[in-house]
Amino acid sequence: METIDIFKGSPDARDIAAGTVVFTQGDEADVMYAVVEGELGIEVNGKPVGTVGPGQVVGEMALIDRHGKPRTATVSATVDSRIVAVDEDEFLRLVHRVPFFALQLLRIVSERLRRTNELL
């Protein structure tokens, strides 16, 4: 899967301990998260469906299909991790400044959709 390295060294990064819930399925969605270090686990309806590590993002649907729609998964840190929250304003700045960022994000979404389709 593509990696997104533009968040390395971000002053907005925050450390979270293993077991910390980043967001819960059904929550209102308004930001995505980039993983700088560590690993986040993804669960849908209480079942593990994958993990994301450094250079990957989670919760991107919040910014692609507009915020306010409920989260489709629960995400938590499987190990001590460092993450960056990206809101809509920052997302739009990134797409404008680094057009390849949008392509990377589309590839991530496409890959996740393909993996989901294989499970069905």
N, C-alpha and C positions, 0 to 999 in steps of 0.2 A: 504494500500500500504506500502511496505517496507520503512524504514527510514534509512538514511545514516548519522550517527552521527560523523564521523571522521573529519568533517569540523568545529565542535564546537571549538572555541578558536583559529581558524586559524589567523595568523598574516596578511594573505592576504585578509581577509574579508573587504568589503567596504559597507558603508551605502548609501542607495539610498532613495530618497523621493517618497512618493505616486505619481503615475502618470508617473514616469520615465520609458521610454522605454528601456528595456534591449537589445532587438534586434528585427528586423523587418523581416517579411516574405519576402523572396527573397534575403536577405543579404547573403553574403558569410559566411559560418560557419567554425569556427576554435577553439571554446571553448564551454564547457558546464558550467552551473552555478549551484551551490549548494545553497540552501536557509538555512541560519542559523537562521534568525528571520524574521517574517513578512509573506507576501503572494504575489505571482506573479500570474497574470492572463494570460491565454493563449487564443489567438484568431487565427482562421484560416479563411482567406477570410473575415475578419471583423466580424466574429461571435464568441462569447465566446464559448470555448469548455472545459474549466476546469481551475483549479487553482492548485498551488503547494505551500506547506508550509514548515516549519522547518523540516530538515532531508530529504527533497526531492530534486530532481534535474530536470533541464530542459535544453534542447539543447543537450542532450547526443548523438543524432544522428550525431552531428558534429565529434565526436570522434570514433563512432562505424563504420560509413561507410566512414570515412576519410574526412578531411576538404576540403573545396573548393566547396562543393555542397551547393546549396541555402537552407536557412532556410525554413522550411515548416510552420512556425507559427510566430506570433508576440507575444512577451512577455513583460509585463510591471508590475510594482509594483502596487498592489491594495491598499497597505498601506505602511507606512515607513518600509523599510526592510533592512536586512543585507545579502549580498550574497558573494560567493567566486567564482571567475572565475577559471576554471580548463582547462589548455591547454593539448596538446597531451603528452608532456614530463611528466607532473605531473600525468596525467591519467595512463601512463604506469608504473610510479613509484608506484602508489597506487595499481594497479593490482598486481604488483610484491610483494610489502610489505604486502598487506592485500588482499589475494585471495578472501575472502568473499565479498569484495567490488564489484568484477566483477559479482558475483552471484546476489547480491542485484540489480545491474544495469540491469541485464538481466530480473529479475523479474519485475522491473518497466516498462521496454519496453514491456514485455509480457502483463502486466496488461493494459497498454495504448492501445495496439493492440486489446485486447479483448473488451475493452470499445468502441473503434471505430467500430469494427465489429458489435456490438450490435446496433449501430446507423444506420447502413446500411440496 
